């Protein structure tokens, strides 16, 4: 299978890049310079009409959205490597639930925090009450995750999986906006273990 991965350094494509490293799948990488609007060119918009990274083309068929790509990679390549539960494994239900939680429940709240307070966003869009509410909600969500990890150690229990990669990537991103793990020790320990993995370090150093 020929895979072409469209990426940019330290972006929403990074979790997919880490997954590809973990899986050891041969693939071609097309690196974009977002500052030059490489991702807005017509030929790329034909692959991802949103004009964002990541995108993945498998034997000529494109797909976009980081969580969708990670789930597809898990189904297609991760089962045989022990990094993703098979379709008839009950653990797959938890895998889908937690990956969706990371991008929908947690990730959408991170976006609200970003737009209400980040220096990367026009200050005219900042909103202190929204920021405070987002921080409270993120802390509550981290409490849910912390309780889960206290019982299981990893997202599915046992060995590291692509579910850990998916969820940890979004949680790690939120720290850039001042989210604290001070009262969530199990999340912090688990995130530290993930960020020490070769796949994460390789991507963060720009080698993937």
Secondary structure, DSSP 8 states (H G I E B T S, - for coil): --EEEEE-SSSTTHHHHHHHHHHT---EEEE--GGGTGGGSHHHHTT-TT--S-EEEETTEEEE-HHHHHHHHIIIIITTTTSS--TTSTHHHHHHHHHHHIIIIIHHHHHHHHHHH-TTS-GGG--HHHHHHHHHHHHHHHHHHHHHHHHHSSSSSSS--HHHHHHHHHHHHHGGGT---TT-HHHHHHHHHHHTSHHHHHHHTT--
